[in-house]
């Protein structure tokens, strides 16, 4: 499921003492902007299955033309969803002529399984305006009914749910609890309430660990590595 940003906004507002039905524009902008750092933290905190993309590449002399769409996670000798896949000592190198996946010199299989992570989005959109002068520029964002959309066509004035002109910015719903607690911690820090902010920060980190454990319990994969900061 995709994250309904209203859940995050309402949660932070209520914890901060604001009326969820009368959230001011400045608070929306603050929560949206602070979310970008927090999304970056949890996005890379574990190998979340809804963010991973897997593909099989033909091995050509241990050097493969490969331009990852997102973050390169790793290359495996077998499909990594199984238990026999070995993580290889492989790197992605940028060259003047493109991008290459370099495998270990001793790797002798015809295929390699590559895992990438979807790129973490940066939220910038304000509430969608149907009568915006000149429409929306390509690459700009709009917020509507809890979701952020990215414009694909320059000058679009069509509704964001029009999939020809717009694409939905996808964020896993599993991140909502962490975002609420961590963003609340950020607002406490801004108010100088560092002790309470530290408690909420610990609560947020605990939510990452619990969610990572739930992923591990639901599938037979290598245990997700959890990082906090």
TAKAQUI-V385904 format. One record per pair of residues at least 24 apart in sequence whose C-alpha atoms are under 6 Angstrom apart, sorted by the first residue. I is the first residue (numbers start at 1). J is the second residue. If there is no record, write none. Layout:
# TAKAQUI-V385904
I:J ; I:J
This chain:
# TAKAQUI-V385904
1:173 ; 2:170 ; 2:171 ; 2:172 ; 2:173 ; 3:171 ; 3:172 ; 3:173 ; 4:146 ; 4:147 ; 5:146 ; 6:146 ; 8:180 ; 11:180 ; 12:180 ; 12:184 ; 36:122 ; 45:226 ; 45:227 ; 46:224 ; 46:225 ; 46:226 ; 47:224 ; 51:117 ; 51:118 ; 52:116 ; 52:117 ; 53:115 ; 53:116 ; 54:114 ; 54:115 ; 55:113 ; 55:114 ; 56:112 ; 56:113 ; 57:111 ; 57:112 ; 58:110 ; 58:111 ; 59:110 ; 59:111 ; 62:102 ; 62:103 ; 63:101 ; 63:102 ; 64:100 ; 64:101 ; 65:99 ; 65:100 ; 66:99 ; 66:100 ; 66:101 ; 67:99 ; 70:117 ; 70:118 ; 70:119 ; 71:116 ; 71:117 ; 72:116 ; 73:115 ; 73:116 ; 74:114 ; 74:115 ; 75:113 ; 75:114 ; 76:113 ; 77:112 ; 79:113 ; 81:221 ; 178:204 ; 178:207
